[in-house]
Amino acid sequence: MDTAPFISVRNLNIGYGSRVVQENLNFDIQKNDIFFIIGGSGCGKTTLLKHMIGLIAPSKGEVLYEGVNFYQSDEDTQLKLLQRWGITYQSGALFSSMTLAENVALPMQLYTDLSEAQIAETVAYKLALVGLAGYEAFYPSELSGGMHKRAGLARAIALDPQLLFFDEPSAGLDPISSLRLDQLIVQICKALNSTVIIVSHELPSILSIGTNSVFLDAQAKTMLDSGDPKQLLEHSEQEKVRQFLSRAGTAR
């Protein structure tokens, strides 16, 4: 059985220009992990995500995807990697002038040779997978917040990605909708055999579906611990990590 990490982060410094947000980050993500980037406000969770999805090049260190360094790869290799990733944003980032079917179809139209009939069939399947069967002709403005999140997820999985990134997927959702989204993420991960990376401060989500994590600290400007969040809650040697995770009892 291959135990090599799916993603390896090595000696990574992240930030903006000369401003360092986090430094000396070292952690691994295994295939099929539901991996959470966690920590207090302002610690750099979304900044780390941006470095991992190719938006910001690190000032030091590397991010390896099955041994391939994204930032040191040629353009063709980077494009092939990007086509294997799906990304969702807090707002959903759907095109407001396009129907749900058109939004989900767009990646397939750009990056595959599928016929229009095949694309329409795949769009219907992906919308059904996220619980939006029959909503092909709806526009984003006609959806509730939870439906908007699920529609964004449908577009993110249009190309059957090996890797899914989420930035605060539960932001703005009520507790029931948030729980349903957690369950959907687990189902999608299994259905597509995907690995999931999530930026979140929703402790119930972190402890219920997370299999791996990294904890970033704003004061230390580095990671304090990594591993299964349920294990970190009980056994982390860092008191700050245990305190952060133990607050889950006061959440939804």
N, C-alpha and C positions, 0 to 999 in steps of 0.2 A: 504493500500500500504506500502510495506517494504521500509523504508528510511534509514536503517542501511547501513553504508559505505561498499562497496565491499572490499576496502583496507584501512587500517588505519596505518599511520606512527606516532609513539609516542615517543617523547623525544629521537630521534635518533641522535647518533653521528657517522659520517662516516670518513674514512681515511685509512691510510696504516700504520700498526704497531702503533707506538707512535705518528705519525703525524696526527693531526686532520685536516680534510679538511672542514667539516661543523659540527655544533653541534646544539642540541635542535631543530631538525626538527619535526614539527607537522602538518600533513595535512591528508585529506581524499580524496579518489577517489571513485566515485559512479559507479555503474554498467552502462555500455555503454558509459562512459566518453571517450572522446578523450583528454587525459591528457598530457600536455607538461611540461617537466622539462626545465626551461629556466634560463638565466643569462649570464653574460659576460664570456669571455674566462678564463679558470683556476679556475672557481668557484666550480667545482666538480660535474657537471651534469652527466657525464659518471660514475663517482665514485658512485653516488647515484644509478644509474641504476644497477651497479654491486652488490650493497648491496641488491637491491630489487629482483634480479633474482637468488640469492643464491650463488654468486661467492665469496663474502667477508662478513664475519660475522661482525656485528656492535660491536663496543667497548662498546656501551651503547644504551639502547632503544630497540624498537621492530618494526617489520613490520608484521601486522596481515592481513591474507587473509581470509575474511569472519569469522573473529574471531580466526583463527588458526595462531599461531606464528611459522613461517617456521623454524627458527633457534633453537627453543626449541622442535620441533617435532621429532618423531622417523624416521628412514630411510624410512619405508614404506609410511608414511604420506608425507614426502618430495617428494618421487618419484611420488605419485599420484598427488601432486600439480604441479610438473614439467611437467607431461604429459598433463596438462591442459593449459600449456603456450606455446606460439610460440615466437621465438626470431629471429630478423634479425640484421645483422651487416652492418657497413659502406661498407665493401668490398663485401657483399653478402655471403661470406664464403662457397661457393659451392665447392664440390669436383671436381677438374679439370679433373680427370681421369674418371669421371662418366657422362653419359648423363643427360639431365634435367629430363627425366623420372626416371632414377635411383636415382638421388638426391632427388626427391620428394617422391619416393617410400620408401626410407630408413627408415623414422620414422614409417611408417605403418608395414614394415617388422619386425622392432625391437619390437614394442609395441602393435600390434594387431594380431588377429587370422584370418584376412581377407585372402581369397584365392588370388592367383596370378592374376586371372581374375578380381576379385573385386578391387585389388590394381591398376591394369592397368586402370580400368574404373574411379577410384577416381583420379588417377594422371591426366588423360585427362581432367577431370572436373576442377581440381584445376588450371591446366595450362590455361584452357579456361577462368577461372574466373579472371585471371590476364592478359588476352590478349595475351597468348602465345599458343593458340591452334595450333597444327601441328608442334610444336617445340620439341616434345618428344625426338627425336634422336639427337638433337643438343648438342654440348658440350659448357661449359661456355665460352671458348675462342672464340667461334663463335658468341657471342652476343655483342650487344652494351651496353653501360653503363646503360641506362634505362632498357633494357631487362634483364640485369644481376640483377638489383634491384628487378624487378618483379618476376624473377625466384626464388630469395631468399625468397620472400614473399610467393610464391606458396609452397615452402618447409615448411615455418613457419606455414602455415595453414593446413598442411597435416592431422593433427589430430583434426581439428575443435576446436582450442583452445578457451577457455573462455577469455584469456588474451594474448594480443600481445604486445611485447616490440620492439621498434625501436631505434637504435642508429644512429642519423644523417642520416635519410633515403634519404634526398635530396642532400647529399654531392657529389660533382662532376657532378651533373646534370645541364643541361641547363634549363632556366626558363620554357619552354614549357613542358619538361619532368618532371620537378619538380611539375608543376601544375597537370599534369595527374596522377602522383603518389599520390598527395593529394586526388584527386577525387577517386582514386582506394582504398585508405585507408578507406575513408568514406563508400564506397560501401561494402568493406569486413567487416567492423564493423557491418553494418546493416545485411548483408547476414548471418554472423555467430553469430550474437547477442553477439559480443565480446566487451571487454573493451580494450582500446589502450593506451599505455604509450610511449611517444616519447621524446627523447632527441633531441633538435634542437635549432639552432640560426636563422632559416629562418623565419623572422617576417611575411611575407605574409601568410605562412602556419599556423603559430601560431594563427594569427587573423582570418583566413578564416575558419579553420576547428576545432580549439581548443574549447572545452567546459569547461575545467578546467586546472589549472596550478599551479606550485609553482615556485617562483623566488628566486634563490640562489645568494648570494653576496659573492665575494671573500674576500673583506676587512672585512666585519662584521663576516665572517665565520658562517653565519646562513641564514635562509630564511628571506626575507623582506616582502613577501606577498604571498597570494595564492587565487585562484578563477578563474572565467571566464576571460581569457585574454582581451576580449573586454571591460569588465567592469573595469578591472585593468587599462587599457589605459585611461579611462575617470575618474575613481573615486579612484584609489589607493591613500592612504595617504602618500605613499613613493614616493618622487620626482624621485628618481633613477629608480624606476619601470616604472613610466610614461614616463620618458625620453627614456628609453630603447625601450619601445613598440611604441613610437611615431615616431621612425626612420623608421618605415615600409614604409613610403611614399617615401623613397629614394631607396628602394629595387625594385625587379623586378616588 
